Amino acid sequence: MATCHVYILASRPGGALYVGVTSDLVRRVYEHKQGVIAGHTKRYNIKRLVHFEEFSSIREAIQREKNIKRWPRVYKTRLIAEANPEWRDLYDEIAG
């Protein structure tokens, strides 16, 4: 069964955020980092992977993404800070 991920990117600690869903987290974050995806992440230089969650079904992942997107910013910030208080870029950990 394929895994899917919900992920949060940030421009910097406390900066602009982006919430997305993908079936290939490494590829998708790489695309954001390279700026090949036009839109919000490219415009606001949002390239730091600060949070991700794994799901066994795309349906669950999409529902979680929708829920997180509806949250106030303070809830998203708290979610990131609980698991990643330094707001480290987690990309190297998943790509390596």
C-alpha positions as CSV (number, residue, x, y, z in Angstrom):
1,M,0.0,0.0,0.0
2,A,1.4,3.4,-1.0
3,T,2.0,6.0,1.7
4,C,0.9,9.6,1.4
5,H,2.1,12.6,3.4
6,V,0.7,15.8,4.6
7,Y,3.5,18.3,5.0
8,I,4.0,21.9,6.2
9,L,6.7,24.2,4.7
10,A,7.8,27.4,6.2
11,S,9.8,30.4,4.9
12,R,11.5,30.8,8.3
13,P,10.5,30.2,12.0
14,G,7.3,32.0,12.4
15,G,7.2,33.0,8.7
16,A,4.8,32.1,5.9
17,L,3.4,28.6,5.9
18,Y,2.2,26.2,3.2
19,V,0.3,22.9,3.8
20,G,0.2,20.3,1.1
21,V,-0.4,16.6,0.4
22,T,1.6,14.2,-1.7
23,S,2.4,10.6,-2.5
24,D,6.1,11.3,-2.9
25,L,7.3,13.6,-0.2
26,V,11.0,13.8,-1.2
27,R,10.2,14.7,-4.8
28,R,7.5,17.2,-3.9
29,V,9.7,19.1,-1.3
30,Y,12.6,19.0,-3.8
31,E,10.3,20.7,-6.4
32,H,9.4,23.4,-3.9
33,K,13.1,24.0,-3.0
34,Q,14.0,24.3,-6.6
35,G,11.2,26.8,-7.3
36,V,9.7,24.8,-10.1
37,I,6.2,25.1,-8.7
38,A,4.7,28.5,-9.4
39,G,2.5,30.1,-6.8
40,H,2.5,30.7,-3.1
41,T,5.6,28.8,-2.1
42,K,7.7,30.3,-4.9
43,R,6.4,33.8,-4.3
44,Y,7.1,33.8,-0.6
45,N,10.3,31.6,-0.7
46,I,8.7,28.8,1.4
47,K,11.2,26.0,1.2
48,R,11.8,24.6,4.7
49,L,10.1,21.3,5.5
50,V,9.1,21.8,9.2
51,H,6.4,19.1,9.7
52,F,5.0,16.0,8.0
53,E,2.7,13.2,8.8
54,E,2.3,9.8,7.0
55,F,-0.9,8.1,6.0
56,S,-1.7,4.8,4.4
57,S,-4.5,6.2,2.3
58,I,-4.8,9.3,0.1
59,R,-8.3,9.9,1.4
60,E,-7.0,10.2,5.0
61,A,-4.2,12.4,4.0
62,I,-6.4,14.8,2.0
63,Q,-8.9,15.0,4.9
64,R,-6.0,15.8,7.3
65,E,-4.7,18.5,4.9
66,K,-8.1,20.1,4.7
67,N,-8.5,20.1,8.4
68,I,-5.1,21.7,9.0
69,K,-5.7,24.3,6.4
70,R,-8.9,25.4,8.2
71,W,-7.0,25.8,11.5
72,P,-5.9,29.2,12.8
73,R,-2.2,30.0,12.3
74,V,-1.5,29.6,16.1
75,Y,-2.7,25.9,15.9
76,K,-0.4,25.2,12.9
77,T,2.5,26.9,14.7
78,R,1.8,24.8,17.8
79,L,1.8,21.6,15.8
80,I,5.2,22.4,14.3
81,A,6.7,23.5,17.6
82,E,5.6,20.4,19.4
83,A,7.6,18.0,17.2
84,N,10.2,20.5,15.8
85,P,10.7,23.3,18.3
86,E,13.8,24.6,16.4
87,W,11.9,24.7,13.1
88,R,14.7,22.6,11.5
89,D,14.5,21.8,7.8
90,L,13.6,18.1,7.9
91,Y,14.3,17.6,4.2
92,D,17.9,16.2,4.6
93,E,16.5,13.7,7.1
94,I,14.0,12.2,4.7
95,A,16.1,12.6,1.5
96,G,19.2,10.9,2.9
